[in-house]
Amino acid sequence: MFGYAGKILNVDLTRGVVEPLETPEKLARAFLGGRGLGAALLYQETEAGIDPLSSSNILIFMTGPATGAPLSACARWEAVTKSPLTNMYLCSSVGGFFGAELKFAGFDGIVIRGRAEKPMWLSVLDGKAELRDAGEFWGLNAEETELAIQKELKDRRASVASIGQAGENLVKFASIQVNLHSLGRGGSLGRGGMGAVMGSKQLKAIAVRGHGKVEVADDEGLMVLARELVKELKLDKWGTPWLVDEINREGLFPTRNYQQGTFEGAQRINAKTMREQLVKRDTACYACTIACGKYSVIAKGEYKGTFVDGPEYETIWSFGAQCGIDRLDAIAAANMWCDRYGLDTISAGNVIGFAMECYERGLLSKGDTHGLELKFGAHEVLLEFIRKIAFREGLGALLAEGTRTAAKKIGGGAEHFAIHVKGMELPAYDPRGAWGMALAYATACRGGCHLKAWTVGDEVITPRYDRFSTEGKAKLVIGLQNTRAVEDSLGVCALGRKAIGDEEMVRILAITTGWNFSTKELLKAGERIYNLERLLAVRDGISRKDDTLPPRLLEEALPNLKGSKIGRENFDRMLNEYYSLRGWDNDGKPTREKLEELGLLELLEG
């Protein structure tokens, strides 16, 4: 198999057995790799109704055919499991060096099963894998764990994916942190509680290092494409924070738990301010020329000693506008501690902002907060509540369950302004300012997510659609979802999209694997992947009733944007059209005809 290492590492923690298995070529070709192949294995090897934190759940790390190739914007890899936050299918993507090192070590992926009797960590070094005792690492944060493992391996270039205390304590939105101390780009498998799944298995970390090479079908073609991408994909000076000004100016920057769409303190937390005050160097993933990461340091003041790869746009929003805070130093410090404890920054900031509104409405008291003034703008409470969530202390134990569960238990109308879809907290784009995002959030394969169909680009940044209209939004969302499924499966980064379109992805697949797809066939594979993910959701009870928005976003207009109220009628119009174009029934289930058209029944039964 060109483009693949040819083996997947099977890790049975219950039995303490680690063994290599062949990468299934038929499934790899049908689902491309990465996210698609991971979803196929999850479907085949798990059953409906399993507890995400039980030994029956599996956690899959999977690279794509582009992962590890010396191509700019092609360092991504995927993790797949069942989410403890949403109780449904979950996928999460990250870049950095881990995926490339795994391929160089001789493996396309890792499938983790069962539960260890005591804390363990896994070393994967040049084709050899071994489970090791992690007793001395349990209780350490992710940064400390990474450094300790690199010291034990005597290799600072070992790539480490680890959990912090949040994962150990089964926080429902705990993350897996990847390469916090890398000389290049670090990252998080953030959304949906990957870290809690890993913690439930008593697996503290996985370290990989390889010196091998992945054979590709066309070495010369690879070098030609690599040179082309270097010319097209230049250094990104600002990184994702450039969006702060753009989204705020257009009025869909969620502020104070989505009560407004503009934040008066935006200029104090934008990309320019961050570059001037915090950023010390740019960081990049393996072989990437974009270098979108921004390594930030705070050398003085009350947040002195903060150093973090970030914050990204979503994190600036979640601890900034969402919480009414306009201090970049506090936001960066919150980012650092989320990384160390292993917490998804989007969910953490979202649930804290939600709790702030509950406090201001009198639904939470000083007794609940142990005397802390949990008000919008109170930057001084951020780090304490991040700690409380990670260690499940006091109110933090409730917030660690996520916004959906917290709202149900708090009551008093809190569910009206609990901003999530299917239990996953929403990110930094108010869908009332771009109606395509309403449909994208509602139908995203893993719950409320902007990454599976970012319609903001087509509705706001370079508008091709009326953002306050339902017209054409179903087709737009479907096209973006199918394309993103291809990108996540190949290992291509969305930030490379300006140079890596559909035709370039066809080239990447042909160069690495030798498989000659047309663009139509490639996007059909994306459609196949998305329908498979819907099957995974449907078998766990997801249906039309779940494909919706929080009441605040559906029933209320944004005060700063005239005509922004979506309303049930408009939303249903988009959803009905979406189901029809997808070939799903009125309850959101793929029809047998659609499954046969995509060959899914034959593939999955085989």
N, C-alpha and C positions, 0 to 999 in steps of 0.2 A: 504494500500500500504506500505509494508515494504521498508525501505530505503528512503522513502519520508515522508515529513510532511503531505502531502495530500491536501494542500491548496496553491493557488497562490493568491497574493494580487493584486487586480485590482484597479488602481488609475486613476480616471478621473479628471484631473486638471481643465478642462473647467467647469465642474459641481461642483467641489470641493467634489467629492464623493470617499470614500475609502471602498471597500467591498471585502470579501474573496470569491474566487471561487474554485471549486474542481479541483485538478490537473487531467488532462485528462489521465487516465491510459492507454488507447489504444495507444495514441500518445507517452506517456512516454516509453512504451515497444518497440514501433517501432523505436523511435529515441533516446532512452536511457536516455535522460535528458539533462541538460546543453545546450551546443551549438546546438545539434540536435533538442531538444524540442523547444528551442527558435526560431530556423529557421522555424519549422513547424507552430508555432503560428504567426510568422511574415508573412508567406506566406498566411495563412488563413485570417488574419485580416488587411492586407494592400492591396492596388491596385498598378498596374503598373503606373509609371510616376509621383508619388507623389514627392513633394519638401521635401527633408530631413529635412529642417528647418521649415516646416509648422506644423500646429496642426494635420495634417493627419498622420504624421509619428508616430510610437510608439517606445518606448525604453523598452527593456526587460532585466531584470536581472534574471538569471536562474542557480540554482545549479544542480549538478548531484547526483546520488545515493551514490557516495563515499564521497561527500562533507560533512564534519562534523563527519565522522567516524574517530575513533582514529587510523588512518593508516598513516604512513609516506608517504609523496609525494602524498597525496590525499586531498588537501585543495583548489583545484582550483574551480572556477565558471566562468560563461560566461555572457557577455552582447551582445545583438543582436539588430540591428537597420538598417536603411538605411543611408549610409555615405554621409555627405555633401562634403567630399573631392573627392570621386570617383563617387558619384551619383549612387551607386549600393549597394548590400548587404554588410553588415559589421558585423563581430563578433570579440570579443576581450576577452581575458582570463586574469584572475588575481588570485593570491592566498591570503595569509594573513589570517585574521580571519573573514572577513565580511560574507562569504558564510556559515561558520559554525554557526555564530551567527544568521543568518537569519533562518536556519533550526531549531536551538534551540528555536527561537521565534515563530515557528509554521508555517513557510512558505517555500515552495520550490522556489518561485520566485516572482518577482514583474513586472507587466505590466503597463507602464506609458503612458497615452493617453492625447491628447488635449494640452491646454496651459492655464496656470493660468493667472488671470488678474493682479496679483502682485506677487512679489517674495515669494516663499514658500519653506518650507523644510518638509520632511516626517520623523516622528518618528515611529519606529516599535519596540514595547517593549512587550515581552511575550504575543504574540497573539493579542495585541491591536495596531492599527495603526491610526495615526492622522496627518493631514496636519496642519502645523503651519506657522505663519508669519515669513518670512526671510528678511524683510525690513532692519533690523539692520545688517544683514550679507552680503547683496548685496554690492559688492565693495571690500570685504575682499579677501585675497588670500586663497588658500585651507587649508594651515596650520592654519591660524587665524580662519577660519570657523570651522574646526574640534575642536580646543581648546574651542571656544566659545560654541559650541553645547554640548560638554562633560561637560562644566561648568554648563550649563543650566540644563542638565540632572542629574548633580551631580554624574557622573559615568565616570571615566577615561577609563573604559574598554568598553564603548560603541564604536562600530565599525562604522566609518563614511566614506561615499563615497561622495565627494564634488567636486565642480568646483571652479576654481580661476577666475581671470579677463579674461583669454583667452576664457573660456567657455561663460562668460557673453557677451564678444565682438564677439562671433560667429567666432572665428578663426577656419578655416576649419580642422585643425589638433589638436584642443583642446582636452585634456584628462580629464578623471574623476580620481581624486586621492583618494586612499583608505588607510586610516590609516597612515598618515605621522608621527604621534606621538605615534604609537603603540609601546609597549615594545617588540613586535615581528616583523614580517616582514610587511613592507608596500608594496605598489605597485600602478600600473597605468593601467587603461583601456585606453591604449594609442593610438593605431593606428586608423586613419580614421575619427576622429572628434566626438567621443562619447560625449565629453564635450560640443561641440557646440550644439548637439541635446538637451542635458539636459538644456543648457542655453537658447535655443530657447523656451523651455517650461516654463521658469522662475522657474525652480526647482533648488535650490542652493545646497541641500544636502539631503542625506538619512542616518539616524542613526539607527542602529539595535542593539538589545541586547536581549538575551534569556537565560533562565535557564532550558529549557525543554530538552528532549532527543528524538532522532529519533530511533524508534524501527526498529531493523534489523531482518532478517529471521533466522540468525544463530549466536547467541551471542558467543558461544564457538569457532566456526570457525573464527569469527572476532578476538578474542583474540589470537588464534594460528597464524593467518596471521600477526597480529600486531607484535608479537614477532619475527617472521621470518624477517619482513622488518626492524626492529630495528637492527638485526644482519647484514643485507646486506647493508643498506643505512647509511653510516657513515658521520660524519662531513666533509663537503667540505671546506677545508682551503682556497682555492683560489676563489671559485665562478666562474662565467662565464668569468671574465677577463683572465683566463688561456689561452683563445683562442687567445689573442693578439699575443703572440710569435708564436704560431702554424700557424695561418693564414698568418701572415706576412712572416714567413720563407718559406711558400709554395707559396708565390707570388700572393695571391688573396685578399690582404688587401687593399680595395679601398682608394686611396690617392689623395688628391687635386681634388675632384670631379671626381673620377674614371679615372684620367689621367695616373696613375701608379698603380701597385699592391703591392708595398713595400714602407714602410715608414721608413725613416732613424732615426726617433725619437722613434721608437716602444719600445725600452728598457726603455725609460724614462716614459712610460705610461703603462707598463705591470703589471701583477698580483703581481710579487715580489716587484716591486717598490711601488705599491699601498699598499700592506700589511705592508711594512716597514714604509711608510711615513704617511699614512692616516687612516688605519683601526684600530678601537678601540674595536670592538666586532663583533661577528657573530650574525645574526638574522635569525629567522625561522618562517615559517608559522605554522598554527595550527597543532599540533601533529607530526610535521616533524623533523626528526633527521638529515637531510642533512644540514640545516642551511646555505643555499647558500648566504644569504644576508650579506653584509659587511657594517657595520655602520662606516662612515668615518667622521673625524673631522679635520679641519685646524685651528690651534691655533695661527699662526703667519703669517706675510707677508701681501701682499696686498689683499689676499682673506681670511684673518682672520675672524672667525665667521661662516665659512661654516660648516654645519653638514647635512649629507644626508645618506640615506640608499642606498649605491651605491658608485661610478657608476658601472653599468653593462658593459659587453663587448660592446654591441651595442652603448651605450652612450659614452664610451671611444673612440670608432671609430668615431662617428658622430661629436663630438666636437674636436677630436684629429686628426687622419689621414685625415679625410674628409676635415677638415679646415686647415690642415698643422700645427697643434698646438701640441707641445710636452710637455705641462705643465699640470700635473695632478691636481694641485690646481685650475687652470682655468677651467678645465673640470668638476671637482667636484662642483665648484661654479655654472657653467652653469646648471648642473644637478639639484642642489638645487632650483635654480630660476625657472627652467621649472616645477618642482614639485609644487612650490608655486603658480605660475601663472596658472598651469594646461596646460602644453604643451607636446606633444609627443616629446621625445628627438631625435628619429630617424629622423622624418620629420624636426624638427627644425634645427638640425645640417646639414642635407642634403640640405635644402633650403638656409641656410647661406653659405655653401660651394659652391653651385651653384651660388649664388650672388657674391661670391669672384671671381669666374672665369669670370663672366660677367664684373666685375669691372676691372680686369686685362686685359681683351680683349677690354676695352673701350666701352662696351655696357651700362655700368652704370658710371656715373660721380660723382665728389665730390658734385655737386649740388643735385644729387639724394640721396647721403648718408649724406647730411648736414655736409660736411667737413670731415667726418670720412674716414680713409684709410682702406677700406674693402678689404685687401689683405690677401692671404694665410699666415698663421703664426701669424696674428695679434690677439693675445689672448685678448688684451685690448678692442676689439670691441664686443666680444661675449655677455657679459651681457647687453650691451646697445641695441644690435639688438634683443636679446631675449625679452627685455622689449618693444621695438618698435613693435615687432610682437604681443605680448600679448595685447597691448593697441591700435594696429592698427594706429601707428603714422608714418607719412612720408612713406619711402620705406617699413617699416614694414607692412603697410596696404596691399601692393601688395604681399609681401612674405607670409602674413597670409592666402592668397588664395591657397597656395601650389605651388610646382615647376612647374607643368603643366600649370596652368593659368599664373603664372609669366613669364614663357618662351614665351608664346604666345604674351603677352603684351609688353615684352621687345624687341622681334624680333631680327633681325640681325643674324640669325642662332642659337639663343639660344636654340631652341627646339632640336637641334642635341645633345647637352650635358645636357639636362634636364633629370635627372636620376629617372625615375618613370615607373610604369606599371599601366595603367588604372587610373592614377592620384595619386596613392600611392607611396611615395618615397621609393626607395630601401634601404635595410639594408647593413650590413657589410661584404658581400661576393661577390666578383666580379665574375659573372657567366662565364666569359671567362677563369677562372681558375678551373672551375668545371661545365661542360656543363649541367649536370643534373639540376643545379640551374637555368639555363636559362629557361628550361621547367617548373620548379617549380614556378619561378616568374611569367611566362606568364600565367599559368593556376591556380594560387592560387585563392581560392574562394573569397577573399576580395581585390584583387589587389596585387601589388608587396610585397610579404611576404615570409620570410624564414621559418616561424614556421609551415606552413602547409605541408612542405616536405623538410626537411633539408638533402639534398643529400650529403652535405660536409662530413658527417661522413663516408659514403660508398665510396666516391670518393677521399678523401684527408686524413682524420684522420686515419682510418683503411681501406685502399683502397681495394675494391673488384671489382671495375670497372676502366677502363681507363678514366681518367677525361677529356681527350681531344677527346672523341669519342661519337657518338650518340648511340652506341650499348647498348641495354638493359635499356636505360634511361627512356623510357616511362613506362615500367613495374615497374621500381624502384620508380618513382615519384607517380604513382597510388597507389602502396602498401603503401607508406609512408603517402599519403594524407588520405587514408581510415583509417589507424591506428590512425593518429592524430585526425581524426574526432571522433573516439571512445574515445580516451583519454580525449578530451575536453568535451565530453558529459557526461562521467562518473565522471569527476572531478579529473583525474589523471594528475600529473605533468610530463612533458617530462624528467625532471632530474632524475626521479625515474625509468627510462626505463631499467637500467641495472639490476634491481631486479623485475620490473613489466613488464613482457612480455605479450603476448596474453593470455597464459594460466592463468596467475595471474589475468588478467582483467576479465576473465571468472569467476574465483573464487570470485573476488570482487563483481561482479554482482549477483552471486548466494547467497553469504553470506549476502549482504545488502537487496536484493529484493526478493530472493527466485526463481528468474527466471533462469532456467537452459539452458543456451545457449551453443552450441559448439563453438569452435574458429572460424569455418567457418561461423556460424550464426552471431557471433559478428562482424566479418569483413564485412559481408554482410550488417549489420546495418550501418557500417561506409561508405560503398559504397552508401547506400540509402541516408544518410545525405549529402554526397558530391554531389550527383545528384540533391537533393532538392535545395542545395545552387546554383547549376548551373541554375536551373529553375528560381530562384529568380533573378539571373544576366541576364538571357536571356530575361525575361519579361521587363527588363529595358534597353534593346537594346544591351547588350553585345554579341559579336559574334567573329568569327575568326579574324576579323580586329583588335580586341582589345587584342587578345592573342599574344602579341609580346613584343619586347624589344626596348629600346631607340636606335637610330641609332649608337651612339658611341659604345655600347656594342655588337651590331650585326655586324657592318661593320669594326670595327677596332680591331687589335690585342693588347694585353697587351705588352708594350715595354719590360717588364722583363720576359715574358714567351713565348718562341718559340712555334709556332703552336697553339696559343691560339685563333686565329680568328675563330669565329663561322660561320659566313656567313649565308645568307638567305637559301641556299640549305640545309645545315645541320640542321638548325633550323626547316625548313618545314618538313624534314624527321622525326624528333622527334615528331613534332606536329601531323602529319598525323597518325603516329603509335599510339600516345596517344589517339586521337579521336577514332580510330578503336577499340583499346582495351577497351576504356570506353563505347563503344556502342553509340557514338554520331555521328551525321552526319558530313559532311565535313565543315559545318559552325560552328560546336561546340555546336549543340543543341542535348540534349538527345533524342534518338528515342523513338517512342511509345512502341516498343518492349522492350526496356530497362526499361522504366517506369512501364510497366506491370509486367516485371520480378521482379522488386523491390517492387511491390505493392503500388507504389506512387500515382497512379491515384485514387485508392480506398481510401487510407488513407487521401489524401488531400481534396477530394470531400466530405468525411464524416465529 
